Amino acid sequence: MQGVLVLCGVALLVYAGVAVARVLSYEEGTTIDAGVRPGVMQPVTLAVGAAIALVVAAALGGRGGVRLPTPARLDELAGRAERAAVERAEALATAPKNDRDGSDVTAQGTRAD
């Protein structure tokens, strides 16, 4: 995701540079009957959009950069999920019987309405 945002930011900056070049070279085009003068807001808007994309990409990176899901990391996450499921099952099994009867509570602890 960050790579896509960085690419978008760079592309917007390049396009803003082209738009600035068109604005600055308009006077030279008047000799060949140039059309309407290009607006200055287009390159400004493109530069702001590029800055936002690059800031969001940096914010998504966090302090440690991108954490790719390695097999060891996936095992750790699966182990934590298994431990949480076992703890919920044990808590449900050790709950007093009168707490479990007549209630529509699922294993996750939410009501099934």
Phi, psi and omega in degrees: 000319181295321180298320179296317179296320179295316178298319177297317179298317179293318179297320178295321178295320178296316180294324176296322177297319178296318180294321177295320179297322177294320180294316183287333183263012182296321182300324179291333181279347180293337179290336178252025176063059178294156181284217183291143179296130180292147181283152180276338183290333180299308179294328178295314180296319178296319180293320178295317178298321178294318179297318179297315180299318181290323178293318179295320178297320178292322180293323178292334180292329181066196181283319187268003183079198182278130176258106179284141180285093178281163179303322179295320179293320179295321177297319179297315180295319178294321178297320178294321179294320179295317179298319180295320179294319179295317179298319178294319180295319178295319179295321178291323181287327182270356178292146178302147185299323182291340175285333184269335184286135174076007179252148179257056182259131179276179182295335180278354177091013178251154180283138177262087181267000000 
